[in-house]
Amino acid sequence: MRQLGWKIDLSKCIGCKACMEACKFENNTTLDLRVNYRWVTEVERGRFPQVQRVFVPLACNHCADPACKRSCPTHAITKRASDGIVLIDQEKCVGCQACVMACPYGAPQFNRVTKKVEKCTLCVHRIEAGLGPACAATCVGEAITFGEDFVRWGDPPPEFADPRQTRPSIQFVR
Amino acid sequence: MSWPPVLEGFLRTGEGAPVPAAPPCEGPEDLCGAACAAACPRGVLHFRAGHPEAGAGCDGCGLCAAACPRGALRAPQVERRLRPRPGRRPADHWACSAAAPSSAEVVPCLGALRPERVVWMAHAAGGTLHLESGECARCPLGPASEKARRSLDAVGRLLREAAGREVLVLGPPREARDGSEALDRRAFFRSLAGSDGKGLPAEPAARRILETALKGLLGGRPAPEGLLSLLPSFYAPAVQEDRCSLCGSCALACPAGALSLEETGNGLRLLLAPEACTGCGACAAPCVPGALHLELLPRAEGTQTLAEGPAGLCAECGRRTRRPSRGPVLCPACLHLRRRRASSPFSGYALRA
């Protein structure tokens, strides 16, 4: 099956959060700042004087075996056969947040206005128009790229949840 | 042998195994003479410690449940198909899984429809019920399906006799119907009481209700009140009140509209309308705190209160949820996320203040 996924170059991310901004702008997500389809986490490592700060841009990983899809009681979450994008049907979602608890990456976001759960769609509307996701297009350091040529899972940071659980479609490069 | 796609679905889910219902099974020494085990087309239903138990290979056809004269077995897979759906009138066209694909609703085997169920379905469908079956002789369920079909034919004749017109329209093949001998009503009831019967209720009161329903079909009268209660009892949701967060996800997920969340003075109340509940279990899946589970409950009338308590808005996501006696108001999902974020920096993101 064709599977689109992320390729994240951690050495190139400068933590500018332009991807978050572009995502919010593109998907017109609610003004509630707790709802982010993409977010950038900062991790500090080591002890003085050998310290390191790493920025990790994360979003829904459109897993090969999505835990959210398994948990959804109304079968609102589907995985497209054509490109492996995991989508939430807003008509079917009842907002029970079972997926919020099931996802090891915290990708599903509860929208307190619509009382439903939404998440990254990998900019499915842009992909269908022949473009890439907004975050990848806007990334100044070209740390976020997307496509089919990613290799699971590369070299994930140690804090990243065990990828064998849900087989996320993401590759980390350091 | 290739399985019809629908039946394959049943096999895959493995959820079709019969489960005990409210009137307890009296064991194989009962008058029924282990009718359920005899009806099982796969021969995988056996009595273990006095109770019928389906082994591996059960495809959830529901023939055993239809054969039990006490209504002590339920076929969850069949009942799931039969449950009413919100906003849709009850289907009047049903087909078995071996029938040619059509717009009809599909059950694994039409023989799994008990007579009282057929009468109720005919009422719900507004007088005429179309049942379409495939060729029983070629059915993967084997000769049992043919026997079930003959019994369904008998129900059809009974309905025609009572209503004076064709109420039950059975689809192809017609050869099997022509081959079976005619039955009058008395002989039909006698055959139902016998060991190879389809198990009409034994109590005279229940039979009276069924007869009233049959006569009602003639005059277009609504189904008598007790008809629904004749159907085998269902598993119904039971709530562990101290764990319930009163979020109402169960009510949103309920396809039958049996659960509802009602506002009281300063809180919320979770209500169950037992007559609408089909025991499908859709409510249990979204229950994040795990407070709701299905229990075999005696069929009751009237609305029941499952949980009740003071309510507030979750400090994180704004959902209505139970207000704890002290501490912040947090819904179960946000409480879970808050705990996880504390241990794992990658689980979601919160902007720094």
Boltz contact constraints between the chains, C-beta under 6 A:
constraints:
  - contact:
      token1: [A, 33]
      token2: [B, 351]
      max_distance: 6.0
  - contact:
      token1: [A, 36]
      token2: [B, 349]
      max_distance: 6.0
  - contact:
      token1: [A, 39]
      token2: [B, 349]
      max_distance: 6.0
  - contact:
      token1: [A, 41]
      token2: [B, 345]
      max_distance: 6.0
  - contact:
      token1: [A, 41]
      token2: [B, 346]
      max_distance: 6.0
  - contact:
      token1: [A, 43]
      token2: [B, 345]
      max_distance: 6.0
  - contact:
      token1: [A, 73]
      token2: [B, 253]
      max_distance: 6.0
  - contact:
      token1: [A, 73]
      token2: [B, 285]
      max_distance: 6.0
  - contact:
      token1: [A, 73]
      token2: [B, 286]
      max_distance: 6.0
  - contact:
      token1: [A, 74]
      token2: [B, 253]
      max_distance: 6.0
  - contact:
      token1: [A, 94]
      token2: [B, 252]
      max_distance: 6.0
  - contact:
      token1: [A, 94]
      token2: [B, 253]
      max_distance: 6.0
  - contact:
      token1: [A, 96]
      token2: [B, 249]
      max_distance: 6.0
  - contact:
      token1: [A, 96]
      token2: [B, 286]
      max_distance: 6.0
  - contact:
      token1: [A, 97]
      token2: [B, 333]
      max_distance: 6.0
  - contact:
      token1: [A, 98]
      token2: [B, 286]
      max_distance: 6.0
  - contact:
      token1: [A, 98]
      token2: [B, 288]
      max_distance: 6.0
  - contact:
      token1: [A, 100]
      token2: [B, 333]
      max_distance: 6.0
  - contact:
      token1: [A, 101]
      token2: [B, 333]
      max_distance: 6.0
  - contact:
      token1: [A, 101]
      token2: [B, 336]
      max_distance: 6.0
  - contact:
      token1: [A, 106]
      token2: [B, 347]
      max_distance: 6.0
  - contact:
      token1: [A, 106]
      token2: [B, 348]
      max_distance: 6.0
  - contact:
      token1: [A, 110]
      token2: [B, 317]
      max_distance: 6.0
  - contact:
      token1: [A, 112]
      token2: [B, 317]
      max_distance: 6.0
  - contact:
      token1: [A, 112]
      token2: [B, 318]
      max_distance: 6.0
  - contact:
      token1: [A, 159]
      token2: [B, 345]
      max_distance: 6.0
  - contact:
      token1: [A, 159]
      token2: [B, 346]
      max_distance: 6.0
  - contact:
      token1: [A, 160]
      token2: [B, 346]
      max_distance: 6.0
